[in-house]
Amino acid sequence: MKRIQRIGILTAGGDSPGLNAAIRAVGKTAVGQYGWELIGFRDGFLGMIEDHWVDLDKRGLVGMLTLGGTVLGTSRDKPHRMPSEDGGTKDMTGAIVKTYRRHKLDALVCIGGGGTHKNAARLVEKGLNIVSLPKTIDNDVALTDDTIGFDTALGIATEVLDRLHSTAHSHHRIIIAEIMGHRAGWLALGAGIAGGADVILVPEIAYDVKKVAAAIRRRSEHGSNFSIVSVAEGAMPKSDALQLEKLLKQRDKARTDEERKKTKQALAAWDKARAGHTMRLASQLEELTHLEARVTILGYVQRGGTPSCHDRLLATRLGTAAVEFIRAGKFGQMVATRGDELVGVPISKVAKNIKTVPADHGWIAAARRVGTSLGD
């Protein structure tokens, strides 16, 4: 087996607490333990396309463990669909391969979520030695129990719900907290349970606004004149869910480029029409309950700041394991958590899937048992 001498690393997609801890773990193991060279690419895959890089030596790795964000920067660029001068797109995957070869890399570590793993899978197909790490505050990367950043975001969202209780109680209001999670409800569900939300709405369970209002009215009848609603940004009423299901079926049945284009446009229009859905939910609940409703949108605060102890530990475990994967020649793999163990799973399988909240998950059962309404 070829001796490893030089590897690269990048962070892509949305930023998450713990990314710097992961970079540090890869660096300290690769450089400090094995004497390899490590270079970091700026702003995700864009850095590889433009050959924008920086040496990561021992001195460059100092003081990173507790920092939020990523010192390498990040972006959501898709190498196979980069903007072209004529207003279209062009495939720049070949530029990444050239950069990889130019720097004589023996492997590349890609840290990111679903989009990153799709991009990484294409690089594996091009013959590059790739090892990836799962990162996203949404916790929706497939085939792993845990992702870098989720625990920190969960703690932040829970603290917000804790703080909202006092104002909701004081003013006898419905307080709706919109929490990140476009396709998966792990954050809204976990924070809702930990923060004592009375209603939790997630993308996996289409809700009936009348049932949500009924749950709030029951609380009022029992002497509780306020309610906290934890709602994922991707949560939707049953009418929207039925419409989306119809559009997805049309997309799957599309056979020609024209049909695929039309279904893509229809899905984009549907998504655009849902903008502000949490505000509409607030108005509906005011009308149905006769209680004042206020909305708090947590936004990017959920993924900012210092990573939690759990995320630092997770990032360190995953980062050091990534180097061991490279040493063993285990390429085309994502380092995943399974209970207390770290295992390798094919990047190609990760790229084709998403981890949503199962209907029979223990968190769902626990929420129902303590009387939390899930809107269904």
Rosetta blueprint (number, residue, H / E / L):
1 M L
2 K L
3 R L
4 I L
5 Q L
6 R E
7 I E
8 G E
9 I E
10 L E
11 T E
12 A L
13 G L
14 G L
15 D L
16 S L
17 P L
18 G L
19 L H
20 N H
21 A H
22 A H
23 I H
24 R H
25 A H
26 V H
27 G H
28 K H
29 T H
30 A H
31 V H
32 G H
33 Q H
34 Y L
35 G L
36 W L
37 E E
38 L E
39 I E
40 G E
41 F E
42 R L
43 D L
44 G L
45 F H
46 L H
47 G H
48 M H
49 I H
50 E L
51 D L
52 H L
53 W E
54 V E
55 D E
56 L L
57 D L
58 K L
59 R H
60 G H
61 L H
62 V L
63 G L
64 M L
65 L L
66 T L
67 L L
68 G L
69 G L
70 T L
71 V L
72 L L
73 G L
74 T L
75 S L
76 R L
77 D L
78 K L
79 P H
80 H H
81 R H
82 M E
83 P E
84 S L
85 E L
86 D L
87 G L
88 G L
89 T E
90 K E
91 D L
92 M L
93 T H
94 G H
95 A H
96 I H
97 V H
98 K H
99 T H
100 Y H
101 R H
102 R H
103 H L
104 K L
105 L L
106 D L
107 A E
108 L E
109 V E
110 C E
111 I E
112 G E
113 G L
114 G H
115 G H
116 T H
117 H H
118 K H
119 N H
120 A H
121 A H
122 R H
123 L H
124 V H
125 E H
126 K L
127 G L
128 L L
129 N L
130 I E
131 V E
132 S E
133 L E
134 P E
135 K E
136 T L
137 I L
138 D L
139 N L
140 D L
141 V L
142 A L
143 L L
144 T L
145 D L
146 D L
147 T L
148 I E
149 G L
150 F H
151 D H
152 T H
153 A H
154 L H
155 G H
156 I H
157 A H
158 T H
159 E H
160 V H
161 L H
162 D H
163 R H
164 L H
165 H H
166 S H
167 T H
168 A H
169 H H
170 S H
171 H H
172 H L
173 R L
174 I E
175 I E
176 I E
177 A E
178 E E
179 I E
180 M L
181 G L
182 H L
183 R L
184 A L
185 G L
186 W H
187 L H
188 A H
189 L H
190 G H
191 A H
192 G H
193 I H
194 A H
195 G L
196 G L
197 A L
198 D L
199 V E
200 I E
201 L E
202 V L
203 P L
204 E L
205 I L
206 A L
207 Y E
208 D L
209 V H
210 K H
211 K H
212 V H
213 A H
214 A H
215 A H
216 I H
217 R H
218 R H
219 R H
220 S H
221 E H
222 H L
223 G L
224 S L
225 N L
226 F L
227 S E
228 I E
229 V E
230 S E
231 V E
232 A E
233 E L
234 G L
235 A L
236 M L
237 P E
238 K H
239 S H
240 D H
241 A H
242 L H
243 Q H
244 L H
245 E H
246 K H
247 L H
248 L H
249 K H
250 Q H
251 R H
252 D H
253 K H
254 A L
255 R L
256 T L
257 D H
258 E H
259 E H
260 R H
261 K H
262 K H
263 T H
264 K H
265 Q H
266 A H
267 L H
268 A H
269 A H
270 W H
271 D H
272 K H
273 A H
274 R L
275 A L
276 G L
277 H H
278 T H
279 M H
280 R H
281 L H
282 A H
283 S H
284 Q H
285 L H
286 E H
287 E H
288 L H
289 T H
290 H L
291 L L
292 E L
293 A E
294 R E
295 V E
296 T E
297 I E
298 L L
299 G H
300 Y H
301 V H
302 Q H
303 R H
304 G L
305 G L
306 T L
307 P L
308 S L
309 C H
310 H H
311 D H
312 R H
313 L H
314 L H
315 A H
316 T H
317 R H
318 L H
319 G H
320 T H
321 A H
322 A H
323 V H
324 E H
325 F H
326 I H
327 R H
328 A L
329 G L
330 K L
331 F L
332 G L
333 Q E
334 M E
335 V E
336 A E
337 T E
338 R E
339 G L
340 D L
341 E E
342 L E
343 V E
344 G E
345 V E
346 P E
347 I H
348 S H
349 K H
350 V H
351 A H
352 K L
353 N L
354 I L
355 K L
356 T L
357 V L
358 P L
359 A L
360 D L
361 H L
362 G H
363 W H
364 I H
365 A H
366 A H
367 A H
368 R H
369 R H
370 V L
371 G L
372 T L
373 S E
374 L L
375 G L
376 D L
